[in-house]
Amino acid sequence: MTDLDSELSPTAVTVDVNVAAAAWSNACPEVESQVGAAAELTFEQMRSRIVLPFTAIASLDILLTDDAEQRRLNRTWRGEDVPTNVLAFPGSDFGGALPPGAPLLLGDVVLAFETVAREATEQNKPFTDHLRHLVVHGVLHLLGFDHQNDADASAMEMQEIEILTRLGVPDPYRDTI
């Protein structure tokens, strides 16, 4: 990436965290700040590595919901009638032009409390660490990363590990069930 490319990338991100299920705050009183910090760091770490249309601000939303809502979303948008830990819904087309001053809408990341809590317990991980991992994972999806094949999965995991290390979260792929 050239210096010009980095000048054309958004300089900041705003993160709106919506806690729709009280269980999140009960399990982690600082959930909004933990989630926001993980999303912001992911964007900051990646913004010089991807080309996005010029704008001063990028924006993303994170919804902390329950398994019932996550199941409904998964059924509606992916045709899978089960809850899942995280869903990512991309927003703006990165290749499209934006009106002057308009924020780049990265999209939405949605997490399901019961699934995230169960996975953290099953994998013997602190709840907050697993949550931050899934936030990083979801934001990377919004930025164009995926894990549809081994090479892409490996590249995405490397990015996750690097970001999580900066957050003080151990490698989630080491010694997991």
QUIRARA-V314043 format. One record per backbone hydrogen bond with DSSP energy under -0.5 kcal/mol. CO is the residue of the C=O (numbers start at 1). NH is the residue of the N-H. Records with the same first field share a line. If there is no record, write none. Layout:
CO=NH ; NH
This chain:
2=6
3=7
4=8
5=8
6=9
12=58
14=60
15=17
16=18 ; 62
17=19
18=20 ; 64
21=24 ; 25
22=26
23=27
24=28
28=31
30=34
31=35
32=36
33=37
34=38
35=39
36=40
37=41
38=42
39=43
40=44
41=45
42=46
43=47
46=49 ; 50
50=52
55=11
56=11 ; 12
57=104
58=14
59=106 ; 107
60=16
61=109
62=18 ; 64
63=65 ; 111
64=20 ; 21
65=113
66=70
67=71
68=72
69=73
70=74
71=75
72=76
73=77
74=78 ; 79 ; 80
75=79
79=81
80=82
85=112
87=110
88=90
89=108
92=94
93=96
99=102
103=105
104=59 ; 106
105=92
106=91
107=61
108=89
109=63
110=87
111=65 ; 113
112=116
113=117
114=118
115=119
116=120
117=121
118=122
119=123
120=125
121=124
126=130
127=131
128=132
129=133
130=134
131=135
132=136
133=137
134=138
135=139
136=140
137=141
138=142
139=143
140=145
141=144
149=153
150=154
151=155
152=156
153=157
154=158
155=159
156=160
157=161
158=162
159=163
160=164
161=165
162=166
163=167
164=169
165=168
171=174
